[in-house]
């Protein structure tokens, strides 16, 4: 139920063909800028035409390379029981990432710190439904930008034994992330044999592959660590205001990224990433949860299927500034599209607020609850004899009550979802409790999650090695490097 | 896009068969109580076995009768341009109904009055997406319960020229509703030729057809006014805690109601209504927006299709006591199921709060916004040349911006949905505005809707006749009658 096979088809085959063809045509005739010389040379060697920074991508080359990417792959966790498969039909969710601000009801909205990062990792780790972590879940603004990529990866590795997306947003930072992973997982050969982290690369839409992103992609590919290629398409900003046009850009940018990665390392895991959101022309800010974005999530699934790539799309996106009716509406709207698409990998599946500027703990608890409800729905409707309940109904008979019946008593705990967050308190009692809103209940919910957190521990020897590497790198990294 | 044809199949054909078979078996072997003598006699004449109040429904009779109900029908509005077809693939939405309380941010939650009823009708009438009205949208507690059915139908007829669901919740009240409609629509023959109102009947689950509901159903059927047959199934209360068991009750109760209606008047419009919600066993109250309820909405669509009946299911259900993150989560969860099911007729599609006890104006505005977003999604993804935007993308080229491009300027107003309710104000500006929540924006939204309301007027002669009828009936109705 609710898998890639049952995902609604928002594009006909003909429409899909047209978008595919235009994506390839853009690559071949308009081309992309590739702001990294080695990559340009490599592409030229493979038959692409290069003119200055511009690369005109040969369509056959692109499709041949993309075909080398696997339809699914395993991502190993340091606790092997927590390893996940991306592309096997079960969605893998991570919490929010990259937010400069953090917020909760107790302390309000403020710049993130490494302590906030630790806490967000712990709360996310405690949520069973989040089976993958995102390093850099909040930016630790109390640490230097030149080296904080090391601190957030350490925070993620230390407080969770789930697999993770590394913070790496440049070649050197990605190399550091890979170095940390080799320490945890027993060396470079081990992680090349079985990938242990993922990186996200966002081409600079429209149609630019900048130095950092190319180097991130190449560094990850060389180490056989999977790459999520996601154009950041804002309709009316970095993309046209028509979804079809935006999707053709998505094809051009994801396929060129995947082709480059496969050229570097055939068979490295690559995801087709979809992120398309309209700009609110009244403010110039992205408007999340809107109809175009939901359609884009569903269309992205169809594109990924066409190229037989695992799919990254959707998330718990919201533009709202507080965890209110708008935040929930936008987020549930977006998450429904995500769930229906049978999305393989969902970044930002919990905690995203204020257009991603804030990692909200209450929002995280709310989103986790929505994901749990989806997981329950995906189990479908059992129709064995006990579920059909003929005898129970016959025994109750006309006018009977099921409240205290044996059938109810035997099964309600397992069969009825009782939300720890959404309450059915009657109005008078609710007023006596001080009229707690959903945001207030979510505050209690993430605190329960944090209380339930169990430290997975980390081997002392590994920890010492990690610390030594970080200390060395912090000495090497000049202050001015970004 | 998002029609009954594309509705997710949450039951396999085999599961559907099993639920169908059990529904018929319950009718035949357990039977229903029918607490109205004429109806029992009629059913006995048609081959059902009757023992005291109990009727054992012959399966062939039931299926033969159900087959007489139309797959779709037209519901005529007093403004013919506002007539709707139920069952043609387009959803018909009404606002909330039957709530004893009304609330808005300005006056808080209080008992409903006829003035509140008038206002709710006006706001709902102003919402284009609500194409049908529900009389009794709030209970006017300032009017006697014995005759307020007349006042709310008058309020609905006076302030809206859309088709409507009458308040009738007993035989005499339904007869009054029909009498009012005959005055508006030019006599009994006219409304029998083309139906103008609908009634809702809820069997007393499990398996009781009480006097009022039978008489409501029979009175409507005799006048050829369509009937929405909706069992009110609370898992763990009036239904088992297993959805499959609950669905078999839904089959038994809807099919028996439809069969009775068709026996009275072959061909009268009948909807299969689905309302299945788990009880929160911690409070004994229904918990809305939960996974079982979403699955039930989708399963109900499959049942309705099996019997080729138009489908009523879902709505903007929420248990929350205020228009907060919980309310929005529950409601959007429920509305997504409703939309995906390609539901033909949706009662309570806007304004439902506090488990239906409160008609909230802010919630109404919020729900209307969600419905609008769905309507936009249902339009799908155009891929004509202008939408494909090849030239616009090529012209922008790598690193180009679409913000001020001719393509964007020409199309953004039509192609990007800009929500009047959901805002993308940056945090600093939002704080300066007093940090308005979604609830506050919804307050402004319904006031804009009320401001945009255009009085459809009502012919003076018709109005005088209606008033005379109401005055006569109020004299006739004894105070003690309910």
Interface residues (C-beta under 8 A of the other chain):
Chain A: X1 X2 X6 X8 X9 X10 X11 X15 X18 X19 X22 X25 X26 X29 X30 X31 X32 X33 X54 X109 X204 X206 X207 X208 X235 X236 X237 X238 X239 X240 X241 X242 X243 X244 X245 X247 X248 X249 X278 X279 X280 X281 X282 X283 X284 X285 X286 X287 X289 X290 X291 X292 X294 X295 X299 X319 X320 X321 X322 X323 X324 X325 X326 X327 X328 X329 X330 X332 X333 X336 X340 X354 X355 X357 X358 X362 X366 X369 X370 X373 X374 X376 X377 X380 X381 X382 X383 X386 X387 X388 X389 X390 X392 X393 X394 X396 X397 X398 X399 X400 X401 X402 X403 X405 X407 X408 X411 X412 X415 X416 X417 X418 X419 X421 X422 X423 X424 X425 X426 X427 X430 X435 X437 X438 X439 X441 X442
Chain B: X1 X2 X6 X8 X9 X10 X11 X15 X18 X19 X22 X25 X26 X29 X30 X31 X32 X33 X54 X109 X204 X206 X207 X208 X235 X236 X237 X238 X239 X240 X241 X242 X243 X244 X245 X247 X248 X249 X278 X279 X280 X281 X282 X283 X284 X285 X286 X287 X289 X290 X291 X292 X294 X295 X299 X319 X320 X321 X322 X323 X324 X325 X326 X327 X328 X329 X330 X332 X333 X336 X340 X354 X355 X357 X358 X366 X369 X370 X373 X374 X376 X377 X380 X381 X382 X383 X386 X387 X388 X389 X390 X392 X393 X394 X396 X397 X398 X399 X400 X401 X402 X403 X405 X407 X408 X411 X412 X415 X416 X417 X418 X419 X421 X422 X423 X424 X425 X426 X427 X430 X435 X437 X438 X439 X441 X442
